[in-house]
Amino acid sequence: MSEKSDHERVEPLALSPRATAIALDCSIDRVYRLIKARELIAYKDGSHTKITMASIKARQARLLAAPFQPTSIAANRRHSADHGNTPDAA
């Protein structure tokens, strides 16, 4: 086996904030907010911030286990209308 193929099979133990943002399809600012909220575990390696892959996977597992709640603008409007919270209801 070549060294490259062995390297390709090794999952990283941690990602940079940029790589985490790409993996989670969110902004780097959102990654730092998730770290601050303790939803992701980060540490410093010299001057580099690293986010553990275990915490990324654990967050995804928590999200998958939670009941799905739509968060679109249309869903929020429907929810407000159902509860009489529209500006027209005043």
KOLTI-689936 format. One record per residue (C-alpha): residue in three letters; y, z, x; chain; residue number from 1. Coordinates in nm, 3 decimals. Layout:
% KOLTI-689936
{node 'ala'; {Y; Z; X}; 'A'; NUM} ...
//
This chain:
% KOLTI-689936
{node 'met'; {0.000; 0.000; 0.000}; 'A'; 1} {node 'ser'; {0.347; -0.069; 0.118}; 'A'; 2} {node 'glu'; {0.604; 0.205; 0.165}; 'A'; 3} {node 'lys'; {0.830; 0.040; -0.094}; 'A'; 4} {node 'ser'; {0.570; 0.050; -0.371}; 'A'; 5} {node 'asp'; {0.502; 0.419; -0.300}; 'A'; 6} {node 'his'; {0.875; 0.491; -0.313}; 'A'; 7} {node 'glu'; {0.911; 0.309; -0.646}; 'A'; 8} {node 'arg'; {0.654; 0.540; -0.806}; 'A'; 9} {node 'val'; {0.832; 0.863; -0.711}; 'A'; 10} {node 'glu'; {1.055; 0.994; -0.988}; 'A'; 11} {node 'pro'; {1.375; 1.150; -0.857}; 'A'; 12} {node 'leu'; {1.405; 1.526; -0.895}; 'A'; 13} {node 'ala'; {1.780; 1.500; -0.954}; 'A'; 14} {node 'leu'; {2.046; 1.241; -1.032}; 'A'; 15} {node 'ser'; {2.413; 1.206; -0.952}; 'A'; 16} {node 'pro'; {2.660; 1.248; -1.239}; 'A'; 17} {node 'arg'; {2.708; 0.868; -1.243}; 'A'; 18} {node 'ala'; {2.333; 0.799; -1.260}; 'A'; 19} {node 'thr'; {2.297; 1.069; -1.527}; 'A'; 20} {node 'ala'; {2.573; 0.906; -1.732}; 'A'; 21} {node 'ile'; {2.392; 0.573; -1.706}; 'A'; 22} {node 'ala'; {2.057; 0.731; -1.800}; 'A'; 23} {node 'leu'; {2.209; 0.911; -2.101}; 'A'; 24} {node 'asp'; {2.435; 0.619; -2.196}; 'A'; 25} {node 'cys'; {2.746; 0.834; -2.191}; 'A'; 26} {node 'ser'; {3.058; 0.886; -1.981}; 'A'; 27} {node 'ile'; {3.072; 1.085; -1.660}; 'A'; 28} {node 'asp'; {3.319; 1.319; -1.836}; 'A'; 29} {node 'arg'; {3.054; 1.382; -2.102}; 'A'; 30} {node 'val'; {2.800; 1.466; -1.828}; 'A'; 31} {node 'tyr'; {3.038; 1.729; -1.686}; 'A'; 32} {node 'arg'; {3.096; 1.869; -2.038}; 'A'; 33} {node 'leu'; {2.717; 1.896; -2.082}; 'A'; 34} {node 'ile'; {2.695; 2.081; -1.750}; 'A'; 35} {node 'lys'; {2.975; 2.317; -1.855}; 'A'; 36} {node 'ala'; {2.798; 2.376; -2.189}; 'A'; 37} {node 'arg'; {2.479; 2.452; -1.990}; 'A'; 38} {node 'glu'; {2.291; 2.169; -2.160}; 'A'; 39} {node 'leu'; {2.228; 2.017; -1.816}; 'A'; 40} {node 'ile'; {2.153; 2.206; -1.495}; 'A'; 41} {node 'ala'; {2.351; 2.099; -1.190}; 'A'; 42} {node 'tyr'; {2.371; 2.210; -0.830}; 'A'; 43} {node 'lys'; {2.559; 2.112; -0.517}; 'A'; 44} {node 'asp'; {2.388; 1.941; -0.226}; 'A'; 45} {node 'gly'; {2.665; 1.955; 0.030}; 'A'; 46} {node 'ser'; {2.959; 1.791; -0.145}; 'A'; 47} {node 'his'; {2.737; 1.603; -0.389}; 'A'; 48} {node 'thr'; {2.670; 1.722; -0.743}; 'A'; 49} {node 'lys'; {2.314; 1.670; -0.862}; 'A'; 50} {node 'ile'; {2.171; 1.712; -1.213}; 'A'; 51} {node 'thr'; {1.805; 1.805; -1.236}; 'A'; 52} {node 'met'; {1.577; 1.552; -1.399}; 'A'; 53} {node 'ala'; {1.397; 1.842; -1.570}; 'A'; 54} {node 'ser'; {1.720; 1.945; -1.747}; 'A'; 55} {node 'ile'; {1.789; 1.584; -1.851}; 'A'; 56} {node 'lys'; {1.440; 1.555; -1.999}; 'A'; 57} {node 'ala'; {1.465; 1.898; -2.163}; 'A'; 58} {node 'arg'; {1.793; 1.801; -2.332}; 'A'; 59} {node 'gln'; {1.639; 1.479; -2.462}; 'A'; 60} {node 'ala'; {1.340; 1.675; -2.594}; 'A'; 61} {node 'arg'; {1.575; 1.916; -2.775}; 'A'; 62} {node 'leu'; {1.763; 1.624; -2.929}; 'A'; 63} {node 'leu'; {1.440; 1.457; -3.041}; 'A'; 64} {node 'ala'; {1.311; 1.781; -3.194}; 'A'; 65} {node 'ala'; {1.630; 1.839; -3.396}; 'A'; 66} {node 'pro'; {1.657; 1.686; -3.743}; 'A'; 67} {node 'phe'; {1.851; 1.360; -3.743}; 'A'; 68} {node 'gln'; {2.203; 1.394; -3.881}; 'A'; 69} {node 'pro'; {2.416; 1.079; -3.909}; 'A'; 70} {node 'thr'; {2.752; 1.113; -3.738}; 'A'; 71} {node 'ser'; {2.912; 0.782; -3.819}; 'A'; 72} {node 'ile'; {3.257; 0.767; -3.975}; 'A'; 73} {node 'ala'; {3.104; 0.631; -4.294}; 'A'; 74} {node 'ala'; {2.860; 0.923; -4.311}; 'A'; 75} {node 'asn'; {3.144; 1.172; -4.258}; 'A'; 76} {node 'arg'; {3.345; 1.008; -4.536}; 'A'; 77} {node 'arg'; {3.046; 1.021; -4.771}; 'A'; 78} {node 'his'; {2.994; 1.388; -4.687}; 'A'; 79} {node 'ser'; {3.361; 1.468; -4.755}; 'A'; 80} {node 'ala'; {3.359; 1.273; -5.081}; 'A'; 81} {node 'asp'; {3.044; 1.454; -5.197}; 'A'; 82} {node 'his'; {3.220; 1.787; -5.149}; 'A'; 83} {node 'gly'; {3.559; 1.694; -5.292}; 'A'; 84} {node 'asn'; {3.730; 1.712; -4.954}; 'A'; 85} {node 'thr'; {3.907; 1.379; -4.971}; 'A'; 86} {node 'pro'; {4.288; 1.363; -4.962}; 'A'; 87} {node 'asp'; {4.276; 1.213; -5.315}; 'A'; 88} {node 'ala'; {4.091; 1.520; -5.447}; 'A'; 89} {node 'ala'; {4.385; 1.754; -5.387}; 'A'; 90} 
//
